[in-house]
């Protein structure tokens, strides 16, 4: 079943076209990776999916609803959660407090909901999100003093706390220590049991290990799509991205 679809999605900046007429489908339950050389339009494309950038043309559909005009926070409430390429956390709050903000956003759905919010439910959801990324012992540390790789994991914990239908990750392994990458991949596989995953990634080993399907972008459009094995064999991909 299709979870997300774009139809003719484009973004222009003056005379420069960053994304050009991209039609794309993502099935529920998939782990899909988007790859491509720098400047291919990957981040602009997913930013239009998440509402951070409005398209110049085209439309975005999520669960068969046209969400093209929705603000980013309304897309979050519909189940689309996006983690940034540049880490976005609250550095002067503890790791626990950062995750608490995300949990509260999910649990508070109406003007009176805060009054009925269970402290036990809040604590349990925070503990679950921190444990999922291995940051239980850092819960009371200020986010701003955490190592960069742990800040990336904290942002992921905040995303997981929102219980997304679609989790969009932009360069999620950037800044992770080599020893943290395999556990991260395990975490994404576990997350994919309940959330569809769409991620941009330059680490081809991670892409080939994780993705069910891969979309290759180049010059603002889709160059190829297929399984990891199909993409590895694709001659245009080898020339444009793999450097062969």
N, C-alpha and C positions, 0 to 999 in steps of 0.2 A: 504494500500500500504506500502510495506517495505521501510523504510528510511535508516536504518543501518543494516548491517549484518556482523558477523564475522564467519569465517570458520576455524575450527581447530586451533584457536589462542592459542599459547603457549609462555611462557617466562621462560627461565632457567638461573640461575646464578650459574655457575659451576655445582656442583652436586645437587643443590636445584632447584626444579621446583615450581615457584610462581604461574603460571597459566598453566593449562594443558588441551590442546585440547578442547578449549571452542568454541562451535558454538552457535550463539545467533542472534536473530532477534528482531528489534524494529520497530514498525509501526509508520508511520507519524501521529502526533497528540496525541500520547500516553504520559501519565505521568508514567514512569517506575522507580521503586526503586530497587536498589541492596543492599541486606543486607547480613550479615554473621558475624561470630566471627572474632576477630582480627587475622590477618595473613591468612585470607581466599583467598586473591588475588584480592580483589575488586579494590583497588586503582591502582594496576599494570594493571589490565584489562582495566579500563577506560583510563589510561595513554597511553596504546597502541592504543585505539580508537582515542585519540586526538593527537597522534604522539610524545608525550614526551618520550616514550619508544618504541624502535623498537622490534617487536616480534622475537623470535627464530624460530618460524614456524607459518604457517597459514597466513590468509589474512583478510583485512578489506575492506568492500564495503560500499560506501555512495552514495545514489541515483543511484545505479547500476554501479558505477564506482569504480574500484580498486584503493584505496588510500593508500595502505599499505606502499609505499615508500615515500609518501609526507611528507614534513616537517610540523611542527606544524603551522607555519604562513600561509602556503598554505591551510591547512585544515580550518583555521579561515576564509580565503577568500572564501572558499567553503560553509561556514555557520556553522562550528562546533566550538562552544565557550566553553571553560572549565574554571571553577573557582576552585581555589586550596583549599585543606584542610588547608594549612597554607596561611594566607592572603597575597596576592601579589598586593601591591599598591605602589605608589610613595610618600613616607612619607613627602618629602620636597616640594611637590606641593599641592595646595588647592584641595579640593574635586572637584570643578568645572574643574580645569585644568586636573585632572586625567580622568574625563569623556570626556573632550575635546579630549584627545589623542585617546580614543577609537572611538569617532565620526569621527575624521579626518581619521582614518584608514579605516573606512567604506566608507566615502564619496570620498576619494581620490583613484581612481582606475587606474590612468594612470600618466605618467610623467608630464603632463601639467595640471592635474586636480586641483592641489593646487591653480593655478592662477585664476581659475574660481569658487573657493569655495565661496559660499555665506555666509557672516557673519551672516545674519538673519537665514539661514537654520542651521548653526552650533549652534547658541544660542538656537534655538527652540529645536533641538535634545538633547542638554545638559540639558535644563530645563525639558524636558519630562522624561529623564532617572533619574534625581535626584528626581523629583516628584514621580516617580513610586515606589521608595524605601523610600520615606518620608524624604529625606535629603535636601530639598530646603533651610531650614534655616541654614544648615551647609555648604552651597556652597562655602563660602569664607574662611572657616577654613582650616588650614593645616591638611592634611590627617593623619600625624603622631601623632597629638594630639587628634584625635577623639577617643572616647571609642571603645574598641575592637569590640563590636557588631556593631557599626556604620561603622567601617572599613570593616567588612564583607558585610554590605549592600552596601557600596561604590563599593566594588569589583563586586557585583551583578549588580549595576547600570552600571558599565563599560561593563559588559557582555551584558546587555540588549541594550546598546547603539549600539552594533554591529549588532543588528537585526538578531539573529541567527536562522537558521533552526533547529539546535539541540543545546540545552543548557545542558551542563554536569556540575553537581554540586557535589562537594566532601564535605560531612559533612556540608551542608549549615547552619544548625541551631546551630552549635558549636559556643559558645560565645555569642549567643543572650540571652537577658534577657527573663525570662518566659513570660512577657507581650508582647514581640515582636514576639513571635512564631506564634500566630494566624494571625496577619497581614501579616507575611511572607508567611504563607500558602495561604492566599487570593491572595497575589501577584503572587505566582507560578501558581495558577489556572487562573489568568488573563493572565499571560505570555503564558500559554498553548493554548490560543486561536490562537496564531500565531507561536509558537515554540513548537517542541517536547522536552520533558524534560526527562533526565536520571539523577538520583541522588542517591548517596550513603548516607545512613543515619543510625545512631544508635538509634535515638529516634523513638521507634516503634509506639508511638501514632501519630507522624507526618507521618510515612510511611503508616499506616493503614488509616489515614485520607486523604492523598493526592493521593496515587498511584492507577492507574487503574489496573496495574499488578505488581507483585513482582518477582524478580529473587533472589534466595538464593544461595550464594556461600559458599563452604567449601572445604578446602584442595586444592585450586586452580581450582576447577571445579564447575559446576552447580549442586546443590543438588536438587533443585525443582524450578518450576515456576508456577504461577497461580494468581488468584485474591486474594485480601487481605483475604477474607473469607476462600478460599481454603488453603492458606498458614498457617493461624492460626490453621487449623485442621490437617495439615500434620504431622504425627507422627515423621518422621525423622527430620523435622525442629524444632519441639518442643524439641527433644533431643539434637540436635546440636547447636541450637541458642537460643531458648526460655528458655532452662534450665529445662524443665519438664521431 
